[in-house]
Amino acid sequence: MIYIHNIIKIKYVNEGYLPNYPYHMISDREMCTAFLNTSSNSFFTDNYPCVSESIKIEYTSLVTAIQYHIDKYLESAHTQSQYEIPDWVYSYMLGTVISVNSDPLDIHDLLVLLGCDNISDTFSDVASTLCYKESNQWLRKRPTFNGDSRYITYHGKRIDLRPPTMFGEPHVIKSARLRTSNLT
């Protein structure tokens, strides 16, 4: 787990989200704040903006779930049973999820899979909505993510611990590939 944090810290230093210090001098708290800080620019808000007002509530649900996992990790940082950030959150922290600032070839391939290719290969509101639908269908198939254990109360609100995404997470790509090859 430390190794992935080193990679994230180096990435955020190189991209200007963290001060130009050696990565080992940057705390996990600083790394997490650089990743998701809803009160100012952060890696997440710059790279994963809500591009469709029609799914603003779902976007907020995704951000809240990510914030929950980060908060749980930071709260447990100095305890015996350290909380592990889920892999899907790390995929956002590493910038591997396809969105508006992704490589145009990656965006193009995702748009083709979703059936919404456009001439400029931009990640549009249509792509965002289709990613959300694909993600929702995929996550509903997983029995471990259904039921009451998927939801908890966090800051007085009921939240989904693994909400569907409106971006090109790996499960969205996998689901779209299976669907387009008629294997689902």
Secondary structure, DSSP 8 states (H G I E B T S, - for coil): -HHHHHHHHHHHHHTTSS-SS-GGGS-HHHHHHHH--TTS--HHHHHS----GGGHHHHHHHHHHHHHHHHHHHHTTTSSS-----HHHHHHHTT-SBSTTS-HHHHHHHHHHHT---TT----HHHHHHHHHHHHHHHHH-GGGSSGGGEEEETTEEEESS---SSB-HHHHHHHHHHHTT--
